[in-house]
Amino acid sequence: MWNQRYADNNYIYGTEPNSFLAEHTDILLNPVLSLAEGEGRNAVFLASLGFSVHGVDGSEVGLTKAQRLAHSKGVEIQTEVADLGLFEPLANHYGSVISISAHLPSVIRNRLYPLVEQCLKPNGIILLEAYSENQITRDTGGPKDLDMLMICAKVEQEFPNCEPILMRELEREVCEGKYHTGMASVIQFIAKKKA
Ligand SMILES: C[S@@+](CC[C@H](N)C(=O)[O-])C[C@H]1O[C@@H](n2cnc3c(N)ncnc32)[C@H](O)[C@@H]1O
């Protein structure tokens, strides 16, 4: 499904970074793991600020576009095609993990998120934005599956070894490509791994 979607010559989520990420780069630490990086807009943006970014995604078509975008901007990013249902990040390695619109079923999250906590160094940062369960009635983006949508309580519960710094649900105008456009309900979460 994702390879088909990304076969579009255009960058379907745009080439500009997610705005929540762009507003909070000052809190991020190197190196950065980006879950479900897609076509590279977030990884390339972070690389342009000097971050070392490892972007993982299941779509080789998406990550090929990510490398093309990096090349066009004159930056380097590391990409890896992997199913997040099987992915094993290096333990105690990353300063930050970002997860932008990386909607995964709970069966995958329940395996992956403990590994995400383990892959962070002490005081490492997780930054996540996802559509909330309240998005289910809107047609402005996100999966039509409550299990893949988030609420604050779910995020907090799924990262028990991280101390929330910012956790909120809000409505915001999203303008991030043709599949993510319009007023939307999102969860925004930044947390620090407990030392
Ligand atoms: C809505 S896109 C978001 C892409 C990117 N984070 C962004 O903000 O532009 C969701 C991404 O999740 C990836 N994805 C979904 N399920 C996955 C899985 N099980 N393993 C790896 N990637 C997955 C898709 O390939 C797709 O690139």
The ligand as an SDF file (V2000), in Angstrom:
LIG
                    3D

 27 29  0  0  0  0  0  0  0  0999 V2000
    1.5940    8.6800    7.1770 C   0  0  0  0  0  0  0  0  0  0  0  0
    3.1750    8.1150    6.6590 S   0  0  0  0  0  0  0  0  0  0  0  0
    4.2180    9.2010    7.5890 C   0  0  0  0  0  0  0  0  0  0  0  0
    5.5810    9.3250    7.0090 C   0  0  0  0  0  0  0  0  0  0  0  0
    6.5160   10.2940    7.7120 C   0  0  0  0  0  0  0  0  0  0  0  0
    6.6990    9.9830    9.1050 N   0  0  0  0  0  0  0  0  0  0  0  0
    6.0610   11.7230    7.5550 C   0  0  0  0  0  0  0  0  0  0  0  0
    5.6570   12.3270    8.5560 O   0  0  0  0  0  0  0  0  0  0  0  0
    6.1100   12.2580    6.4530 O   0  0  0  0  0  0  0  0  0  0  0  0
    3.2890    6.5740    7.5390 C   0  0  0  0  0  0  0  0  0  0  0  0
    4.5520    5.7840    7.2710 C   0  0  0  0  0  0  0  0  0  0  0  0
    4.5510    4.6150    8.0810 O   0  0  0  0  0  0  0  0  0  0  0  0
    5.1960    3.5820    7.3900 C   0  0  0  0  0  0  0  0  0  0  0  0
    4.7970    2.3110    8.0030 N   0  0  0  0  0  0  0  0  0  0  0  0
    3.5490    1.9190    8.2980 C   0  0  0  0  0  0  0  0  0  0  0  0
    3.5710    0.7000    8.8870 N   0  0  0  0  0  0  0  0  0  0  0  0
    4.8760    0.3270    8.9600 C   0  0  0  0  0  0  0  0  0  0  0  0
    5.5620   -0.8040    9.4600 C   0  0  0  0  0  0  0  0  0  0  0  0
    4.9130   -1.8310   10.0270 N   0  0  0  0  0  0  0  0  0  0  0  0
    6.8990   -0.8520    9.3620 N   0  0  0  0  0  0  0  0  0  0  0  0
    7.5950    0.1650    8.7870 C   0  0  0  0  0  0  0  0  0  0  0  0
    7.0060    1.2830    8.3110 N   0  0  0  0  0  0  0  0  0  0  0  0
    5.6630    1.3600    8.3870 C   0  0  0  0  0  0  0  0  0  0  0  0
    4.7250    3.7370    5.9580 C   0  0  0  0  0  0  0  0  0  0  0  0
    5.5640    3.1130    5.0290 O   0  0  0  0  0  0  0  0  0  0  0  0
    4.6960    5.2570    5.8390 C   0  0  0  0  0  0  0  0  0  0  0  0
    5.9030    5.7380    5.3100 O   0  0  0  0  0  0  0  0  0  0  0  0
  1  2  1  0
  2  3  1  0
  2 10  1  0
  3  4  1  0
  4  5  1  0
  5  6  1  0
  5  7  1  0
  7  8  2  0
  7  9  1  0
 10 11  1  0
 11 12  1  0
 11 26  1  0
 12 13  1  0
 13 14  1  0
 13 24  1  0
 14 15  1  0
 14 23  1  0
 15 16  2  0
 16 17  1  0
 17 18  1  0
 17 23  2  0
 18 19  1  0
 18 20  2  0
 20 21  1  0
 21 22  2  0
 22 23  1  0
 24 25  1  0
 24 26  1  0
 26 27  1  0
M  CHG  2   2   1   9  -1
M  END
$$$$
